Amino acid sequence: MAGKTGKSSSAAGKRRPASNASAPASGALARVRAEATKGGAAAEKRAQALLELIERRKARIAEDFYEIGEALRELQRKKLYLALGHASFGEMLKARNLMGLTQAKKLIGVVAALPRDRALALGPEKAYALTRYTAATPEVDTPAWLLDQGATVAGKSLEEISVRELAAEAGKVRAQAAGPKRRDPEEQRARSAARAAQAALRKRGAKGATVEAHRAKGGFWLRVEVPLEAAAALLGD
């Protein structure tokens, strides 16, 4: 046991030097940095030019989507794709490799719902999400009207709310609209009366008679339709 202890102590005494894992990475970074700065002022000028180009293109992306939407809308509304030999708008998009039909409809929807300045301020995704939200709500509202009124959605302004939150709120509204609807008690009574009247008329010989309830000024009315022969029998002629 003592021999083993001595061997273990001897091995422990020969410790390996700690490896510097970051050294290779640091060396590689230094080489890349040296290569990049080798050009001096020329390299710096080129880098600045590239950054400026990126900023300009980013601005173009933010602005050009509205013009693209306007062009797509005209192509669709005036059926100009027929002049190009395409049977449908979707076929033209696919043949020309422009974009998917879903994306095209998004851009067209934004153009149809918002003026250019409002759409650009929101950006393409939020502008479309807002059009989807207003389409889902039962109120007669539009994206532009909500913006003019400074409306809030889920307690947030339209400038603050995210695209995901807008989409979630639109989903909630659609789910509520699709749920079971409570019927007006007055309408239920009118429909019940219509069924009873229809059954009574048919029992008296007016086969094919129909009675429907409909809302009119002052309440519900019953609309009765009876074949001419049956009407004569009912009137005793």
C-alpha positions in Angstrom: 0.0 0.0 0.0 2.9 2.3 0.9 4.5 1.7 -2.5 1.4 2.6 -4.4 1.1 5.7 -2.4 4.5 6.8 -3.4 3.9 6.1 -7.1 0.8 8.1 -7.0 2.5 11.1 -5.3 5.3 10.9 -7.9 2.8 11.0 -10.8 0.9 13.9 -9.2 4.1 15.8 -9.0 4.5 15.8 -12.7 1.7 18.1 -13.6 1.1 19.2 -17.2 1.2 22.9 -17.9 -2.3 24.4 -18.3 -3.2 24.7 -22.0 -4.2 28.1 -23.3 -7.3 27.3 -25.3 -7.8 30.9 -26.3 -4.4 31.3 -27.8 -5.1 29.8 -31.2 -8.3 31.8 -31.5 -6.5 35.0 -30.5 -3.7 34.3 -33.0 -6.2 33.7 -35.8 -8.1 36.9 -34.9 -4.8 38.8 -34.9 -4.0 37.5 -38.4 -7.4 38.4 -39.8 -7.2 41.8 -38.2 -3.7 42.3 -39.7 -5.0 41.3 -43.2 -8.0 43.6 -42.9 -6.0 46.6 -41.9 -3.1 46.0 -44.3 -4.8 48.3 -46.9 -4.8 51.2 -44.4 -6.9 54.1 -45.4 -8.1 52.3 -48.6 -9.6 49.4 -46.6 -11.3 51.8 -44.2 -12.8 53.7 -47.0 -14.1 50.5 -48.6 -15.6 49.4 -45.3 -17.4 52.7 -44.8 -18.7 52.6 -48.4 -20.1 49.1 -47.8 -21.8 50.1 -44.6 -23.4 53.1 -46.3 -24.6 50.8 -49.2 -26.2 48.5 -46.6 -28.0 51.4 -44.9 -29.3 52.7 -48.3 -30.6 49.2 -49.3 -32.3 48.8 -45.9 -34.2 52.0 -46.5 -35.1 50.9 -50.0 -36.5 47.6 -48.7 -38.6 49.5 -46.2 -40.0 51.8 -48.9 -40.2 49.7 -52.0 -42.7 47.2 -50.7 -45.6 49.7 -51.1 -44.7 50.4 -54.8 -44.5 46.6 -55.4 -47.9 46.2 -53.8 -49.4 48.9 -56.0 -47.9 47.3 -59.1 -49.2 43.8 -58.1 -52.7 45.3 -57.3 -52.9 46.9 -60.8 -51.8 43.6 -62.5 -54.5 41.7 -60.6 -57.4 44.2 -60.8 -56.9 45.0 -64.5 -56.1 41.4 -65.3 -53.0 42.5 -67.1 -51.5 39.1 -66.7 -53.8 37.9 -69.5 -51.9 40.2 -71.9 -48.8 38.2 -71.0 -50.4 34.9 -71.8 -51.1 33.8 -68.3 -54.4 32.4 -67.3 -54.3 33.7 -63.8 -52.6 36.1 -61.4 -51.1 33.2 -59.5 -49.8 31.6 -62.6 -48.0 34.8 -63.7 -46.3 35.1 -60.3 -45.1 31.5 -60.5 -44.0 31.7 -64.2 -42.1 35.0 -63.6 -40.7 33.7 -60.3 -41.7 36.9 -58.6 -43.0 35.7 -55.3 -45.6 33.4 -53.7 -49.3 34.2 -54.1 -49.7 34.6 -50.3 -47.0 37.2 -50.1 -48.4 39.1 -53.1 -51.9 39.1 -51.5 -50.3 40.5 -48.3 -48.8 43.4 -50.2 -52.0 44.1 -52.1 -53.9 44.0 -48.9 -51.7 46.6 -47.3 -52.0 48.9 -50.3 -55.8 48.5 -50.3 -56.1 49.4 -46.6 -53.5 52.0 -45.9 -52.1 55.2 -47.6 -48.4 55.0 -48.4 -47.1 57.2 -45.5 -49.0 55.1 -42.9 -47.8 51.8 -44.4 -44.2 52.9 -44.5 -44.3 54.1 -40.9 -45.6 50.7 -39.8 -43.6 48.5 -42.1 -44.9 45.7 -44.3 -45.4 43.0 -41.6 -47.2 45.2 -39.0 -49.2 46.9 -41.7 -50.5 43.6 -42.9 -51.1 42.3 -39.3 -53.2 45.5 -38.7 -55.3 44.9 -41.8 -56.0 41.3 -40.6 -56.9 42.6 -37.2 -59.5 45.1 -38.5 -60.9 42.5 -40.8 -61.5 40.2 -37.9 -63.2 42.8 -35.6 -67.0 43.2 -35.9 -66.8 47.0 -35.8 -66.7 48.9 -39.1 -63.2 50.1 -38.8 -60.1 50.4 -40.9 -56.3 50.4 -40.2 -56.2 54.1 -41.1 -59.1 55.0 -38.9 -57.5 53.2 -35.9 -54.3 55.1 -36.5 -56.1 58.4 -36.7 -57.9 57.7 -33.4 -54.8 56.7 -31.6 -56.4 53.4 -30.8 -54.9 50.7 -28.6 -54.9 47.0 -28.9 -54.4 44.8 -25.8 -53.5 48.0 -23.9 -50.7 49.0 -26.3 -50.6 51.6 -28.9 -50.3 50.5 -32.6 -46.7 51.8 -32.6 -45.8 49.8 -29.5 -47.6 46.5 -30.2 -45.6 43.8 -32.0 -46.6 41.9 -35.1 -47.0 38.7 -33.1 -49.2 40.4 -30.5 -51.4 41.9 -33.2 -51.8 38.5 -34.9 -52.7 36.9 -31.6 -55.4 39.5 -30.9 -56.8 38.9 -34.3 -56.9 35.2 -33.6 -58.8 35.8 -30.4 -61.4 37.9 -32.1 -61.9 35.3 -34.8 -62.3 32.5 -32.2 -64.9 34.5 -30.3 -66.8 35.2 -33.6 -66.8 31.4 -34.4 -68.1 30.4 -31.0 -71.7 29.6 -30.2 -74.0 32.6 -30.7 -76.9 33.5 -28.4 -80.1 33.9 -30.3 -82.4 36.8 -29.7 -85.4 35.5 -27.6 -87.8 37.5 -29.9 -86.3 35.9 -32.9 -86.7 32.4 -31.4 -90.4 33.1 -30.7 -90.9 34.4 -34.3 -89.3 31.3 -35.8 -91.4 29.0 -33.5 -94.5 30.9 -34.6 -93.5 30.5 -38.3 -93.1 26.7 -37.9 -96.5 26.4 -36.2 -98.2 28.5 -38.9 -96.6 26.5 -41.6 -97.7 23.2 -40.1 -101.3 24.5 -39.6 -101.5 25.6 -43.3 -100.3 22.3 -44.6 -102.7 20.5 -42.3 -105.6 22.4 -43.8 -104.6 21.3 -47.3 -102.1 24.0 -48.4 -99.4 21.5 -49.4 -96.1 23.2 -50.2 -97.0 26.3 -48.1 -94.0 27.9 -46.4 -93.8 30.4 -43.6 -90.7 32.3 -42.7 -89.9 34.9 -40.0 -88.1 38.0 -40.9 -87.2 41.2 -39.0 -88.8 44.4 -40.2 -89.6 47.8 -38.8 -91.5 47.3 -35.6 -90.4 43.7 -35.0 -90.7 40.4 -36.7 -93.2 39.5 -39.5 -94.2 36.2 -41.0 -93.9 35.9 -44.7 -96.3 33.3 -46.1 -96.1 31.6 -49.5 -98.9 29.4 -50.7 -99.4 27.7 -54.1 -102.3 29.2 -56.0 -104.4 26.1 -55.9 -104.0 25.7 -52.2 -104.9 29.4 -51.6 -108.2 28.9 -53.4 -109.0 26.0 -51.2 -108.2 27.9 -48.1 -110.3 30.8 -49.1 -113.3 28.5 -49.9 -113.5 29.4 -53.6 
